[in-house]
Amino acid sequence: MGPIDVLNHFVNFLLPALGLGVLATALAKLVFRRALRAARWACLALWVCAACVLVAVGGLLVFGRDGTLATLGAMVLAASVTLWWFSFGPGRR
């Protein structure tokens, strides 16, 4: 496997987590426009993407492969909990 293939696999591994983080943050900012006015989009997206990537790596370590439904469900849960934490919960500034 060449370096281009390794890069392709790495990007394809991270893409669902990053896509979910960006999409969930954008939808949360759209739906809760007034409540999240003070929260910066980039900061929320960074935290949500980081949580989703950590769950994806954890799912790879636990199940031995990526993309299982349990890992994807855990990513959705991690994204929603992270958004709640930094938008409405104790992590709100």
N, C-alpha and C positions, 0 to 999 in steps of 0.2 A: 504494500500500500504506500503510495507516494504522499508527499506533503499536501498536495491539493486534495486528495481523498480524505486525509486526516482533518483538514480544515472543513471540508464539506460535512463530514460526520459530526464534528464539534458544533458547527453552526446549526445543523439540523437537530441536534440534541437540545440546544438552547432556545431555538425558535418558538416552540409552543409555550415555554415559560415566559419569555419576553413578550410574546404576542398577547398572552392572557393578561399579563401585568399592565401593558399599555392600554388594552381594550377595556379592562375592568376600571382602570383609573379614569379613562375618558368618559365612560358611561356614568360613573359615580359623580364626576364633576358636572355632567349634564343633568342628571336626575336631581341631585342635591345641590343645585346651583347656589342658593342663598346660604345654606348651612356651610358649604365648603368654599365660600368666597375668599376667606383669609388663607386657606391652604394652597400652597403653590403646587401646580400640576406636576412639575418635574420632581419635586421632593416626594410626593405621594407615589409617582410612578417608579422612582428608584427603589423605595422600600418594598413596594408590591412585587416588582420584578426580582428583587433579591430574595424575597420569601419564596417565590415560585421556583427560582433556580435552586435554592437549598432543598426544596421538596423534591425536585426532579433528580438531584444528585442522591438524596436519601432513598428515593424509589429505585434508582439504579443499583445502589448498594444492597438494599433489602431483597429486591426481586431478581437481580442479576440481569435485567434488561430494562430498557426504557419504554415508555409509552403504554404501560398497563393502565387499565381503567382505575385501579386503586390509586395509582400515582396521579393520574389526571384529576380524579375527584379530590384528592388531598391538595392538589394545586389550587383548585377552585376554593376549597375551604380556607387555605392559607391566604389567598388573595382577599377573600371577604373579611377574614379576621384582621388582616393587616390594614385594610382600608378602614374598618371600624375603629381600630386602635388609634390610628393617626388622624382620623376625621372626627369621631364622636367620643372616643374612649379616653383613658388616662393619658395617652401619648399626645393628645391635642395640645397645641401651644397657644 
